[in-house]
Amino acid sequence: MARDTDSGEPLAAADTGEGAAGADDRVTFSAAGLREGFVRCLPVAAGVGGYGVAFGMVAARQGLSAAEATLMSATVFAGAAQLIAVEL
């Protein structure tokens, strides 16, 4: 909960922006926000990309085509299950 800096008393929800959405509460997008989101996602994207390369190598070794491996990656959301299914 936010507190008034002068008295230390809790601020009302209307003063802090907390609570029910008002008519002026809109989501806005900007180039700076887009860039910040992109930069924040880079660490996760690096891990996902590394896993994708590993799965692609295993799938190719087992004889799956690029289309089959891509379809499997798009439909199976459990990474370990992809690797186990390819081995079967």
N, C-alpha and C positions, 0 to 999 in steps of 0.2 A: 504494500500500500504506500502511496506517495505521501510525503509529509511536507508541510509548509516550512520553508527554510527559516522563517523568522520566529515562529512560535513552537515549531515541532509538532503541531497538531495535525492529525490526518486531514487530507483534503477531501472534499466531496467528490463523488464519481464524475460529476459534470466538469469539475476543475481539472481532472487528470486525464480525461479522454477515455476513462474506463467506463464500462457499463453498456447500455443500449446504443446501437448505432444510430447516429443522427442522419439528417438529410445530406449533410456535407461530407460524410465519411465515404470517400470513394477510393478505389484502388487506382493508382497512377503508375505508369511505366515511364522510364527515362533511359537514355543511353548509359548514364552512369550506373543506374540500378542494374541494367542488363549486364554491364561489364563486371560489377561487383558479384552478381550471382554466378557468372561464368568462372571468375577467379576462385570463388568459394567451392565450386564443384570440381575443380581440377584434381585435388587429392583423391577423391572418390573415383573420378574418371580414369586416373592412372591405374588404380587397382582393378577396375572393371576391364580396362583394355588389356592388362596383363593376363587376366583370367581368360579373356577372349582369345588371345594368341595361344595360350596353353590348350584350351579346348579345341581350337582349330587344328593344332598339330596332332592331337590325339584322334580327332575325327578323320583327318586325312590319312593317318596311319591305319585306321580301321576300314578305310575304303568309302567313307561318306563323301558325297559331292558337296561343293560349296553351297548349293541351294538347300540340301538336306541339313547341313550343319547350321545354316542361317535360320531355317525354319525351326529347328530344335532350340536354338538360342532364343528365338522370339516367343516360343510357346512354353518352355520349361523355365520356371523361375527359381528352381533350386539347383545351384551350381554343382553340388556334389552328385545330384541325381543325373545330371547330364553326363558326367564322366562315367558313372556306373552303368548307365544305359548304353553308352557307346561300347563299353567293354563286353556287354552281353552279346 
